């Protein structure tokens, strides 16, 4: 009995208690920091070297927005609008995934309404946007953007800026077999909003080609980035000019990858989804750039880091993690940086 009374007291293992608490504090702190990072998009200026840039287009500045996903930034929204107004740029290019989960383009319309009225806003759909065309014509989200003054790039759009003629092209027309698609549409005996829509596109392509000159500027918009195979195909038998249009493609704007979406400090993107930009997919892929400037086959491509997220990533990675949303100002120059 005496032995038990005076036996040494067992030490409490405080480490087993403190470790989970410390881990929880670290996780909560990381989530708090991540939420703060995601609450306000940053704006970055990039100098884009385009050796074939016309002299008059030196300094031409484009605002590139992608993967908005209907995001509204709460109390920071006004700060974002003020910054958009205070920056100098000649045109706005929105490369898809514009709508929210209800298929509304309200967030983009709010941005458009706060931009200078003389600045054109070009947009294309993304893979997560509703269809462009319905049985009755343009779908509601597209119609709402057009009514707000935005320009749907589903055919060549002529843009006269800084004393030069620039053609804004949809990326899908760069590699398409336009003549085969035209033949298929013309041979169809079924009249529908979709077939009528395509016939108007091909008529506008023909009209644009009558005006296009090799010395004009050519800018393309694609939601998904172009890889080497895409760029090799669009060139006409190894020449610098495009397969379907005269002249040389000077700049390609894309998005879709959201800069890897979920990233870890030092390790980079957790997962790389399948895309034509690189070979293979999987976790912690090395030497993959999910955003920024690339020059491939003499074409300069800018992949936007984006503002929202992509469903191309696994469901448990449907969050921007340590990856602040970003809008990019692209200043075109002949100089090398």
Secondary structure, DSSP 8 states (H G I E B T S, - for coil): -HHHHT-------HHHHHHHHHHHHHHHHHHHHHHHHHTS-EEEEEEEE-TT--GGGTT-EEEEE---TT---GGGHHHHHHHHHHS--SEEEEES----TTS--HHHHHHHHTS-TTSEEEEE--TTS--SEETTEE-HHHHHHHHTT-EE-SS-EEEEETTEEEEEEETHHHHS-HHHHHHHHHH-----HHHHHHHHHHHHHHHHHHH--TTSEEEEE-SS---HHHHHHHBSTT-SSBSSSSS---EEEE-SSGGGSBEETTTEESEE---TTSS--EES-SS---SEEEEETTEEEEE---SS--TTS-GGG-S-BS---EEEEEEEESS--
